[in-house]
Amino acid sequence: GTVGFTAGMLGILNTLNKTLAIFTLVLYLAVRCPVRYAETYERTKQRLFSTLVAITDPMTMYYFIYVVIAFQAGDYPIYQSYLLIDVVVKDSTTMSVLLAVIIPWKQLTATLVLLVFITYMFAYIIFLGYANEMSAGAMDCSTLGKCLWANIDYGMRLSGGIGDNMTHEIEFDRSVFDYLYFLVVLVILLNVVFGIIIDTFSDLRSQKNDRIADTVGKCFICGIDKLEFDRADDTGASGFKRHISNDHNMWNYLYFIIFIWEQDKDDDDGLELYVREMIEQEDISWFPVNKAICLQLGAEDEQDASHKLDALNTTMHDLVREQGEMLLRVLEENRQTSMREMANIRQRLDAINLHNKEGKENVEKLRESQKMMHESLENLTVDGSSTDGGGGGGGMPPSFSSPMKAQPMPSINLMSQVNESPAEQPATNSSRRQSELDASQTITVCVTNCQDLVVPHLLGSADPFVVANVFWNGVKVGETETIWYGTPHPAWKNVGRNTFKITISKNDDVRAGKLSVEVNHTHRRGAGSFLGVAEVTGQQIMGAGDSSPTTMHRLLRKPEQHLPRSKQLNVQGSVGLKLRLK
């Protein structure tokens, strides 16, 4: 009765096992094989090869063999024991035990070959010197081959090595031989084999634990650790559970990918088209890797006053440094300008002093000439008087002296010419200044347009405008009108409003100067992004002459000490300028 009940139960269980095995095989054929076929066909475009790959899938072949063994177990009960190996597929730990022997097969093979070689060396020694001491008889070592097999069979299994299967006689050479066999073969080589297997199993177990930790302890989408979300949660509940359920639900991402696949490409908006291209390229950079809005908001809320003060201190330090450098630059330019003006004034003073010195010398000469003339006239007057008196006594005719007395001596005012020179001097200086003003140079700068600027919508402003500032040697000359920045090619159409004149003294060297045109984005809320600066050397301006067509000048970045590189990411394109030197 008991035997019949047991046989009946085994029959029922075998039938149930056959049914489940067939169901599993059909499930793999209906679900897994079409997917494998589609993947292979998309990669190779070969139908026959794709069908072969789908049918020979390892798991599909495994369940096919399982069904065959299950049917054989009905007639041959020994096959039922083979079905128990299915525990390796069902349990990951037993799979790790099997893989610990399969994965390091190269190391194990090399170690076993070395073990056979060492055993062969010991077998050769036994064959030559100790063949008659084998316990089972001399036939165990009658040939070298039998002796090698006896060493592999007995030497590996016996706890003391091959010496346990030999006669026990206390001899020095036998004792050394038995000890070396035990130490080299059993202690070292066999433990190396066991160590390789155990280390591989340990690595597999560590990988499994890491995989489990990543699965349950990190967000599948962003990869941030569970502890970060729990710390940032103020409600007392598990922030990680709320995050993977609401913020980064992996099934929502899967639904979105399926939605992209099912939707027609012509119906995609900008975001959906971008995600579609990333999926086709097998690129997951559109995932928020290491990013979570809830953590960013929490970090901003937890920022204390000291951090804000540090940021403010850093900003103020940068501003003070920039202002200081700008002030030093302006002072240096003013110093150079003052030195040039002082040199010009010194030259003018030298010219005036030279003129005054020459005037004084002329005055002295004129005074000496006047003095000499007065002395000559006095001598003539004295001589006339003496002649008149002598004539009265000597009989000179009175008609000769009468005209001399009656005719008055004309007064010669030589100093009048000298006195007029200071009055003429202001007029002379004024004419000289007028001539110097007439000799000045004028640089005319007209800002016309920009080309290939950064696309406006990338600046994040709904009302983009653009404006340009003109500088000569670092000093601001003027600012253009603010125009609409709707395309990457804005243009200033009001010529008069956007034309600037720079007057330069004739004594100043235009070649040493530098013209800068700085283009900036702006909006209704204030200043926007820096779009670049174009620099024109004085040599280029000299080459422009009286008239020049519109020339495009490339927009460049400022040095990092003037403006951080992070604020110059939108610099590109060029600005059009009309230059004229007259």
Secondary structure by P-SEA (a helix, b strand, c coil): caaaaaaaaaaaaaaaaaaaaaaaaaaaaaccaaaaaaaaaaacccaaaaaaaaaacaaaaaaaaaaaaaaaaacccccccccccccccccaaaaaaaaaaccaaaaaaaaaaaaaaaaaaaaaaaaccccccccccccccccaaaaaaaaaaccccccccccccccccccaaaaaaaaaaaacccccaaaaaaaaaaaaaaaaaaaaaaaaaaaccccccccccaaaaaaaccccccaaaaaaaccccaaaaaaaaaaaaacccccccaaaaaaaaaaaacccccccccccaaaaaaaaaaccaaaaaaaaaaaaaaaaaaaaaaaaaaaaaaaaaaaaaaaaaaaaaaaaaaaaaaaaaaaaaaaaaaaaaaaaaaaaaaaaaaaaaaaaaaccccccccccccbbbbbbcccccccccccaaaaaaaaaaaaaaaabbbbbbbbcccccccccccccccbbbbbbbbbcccccccccccccccccccccccccccbbbbbbccccccccbbbbbbbbbbcccccccccbbbbbcaaaaaaacccccbbbbbbbbccccccccccccccccbbbbbbbcc
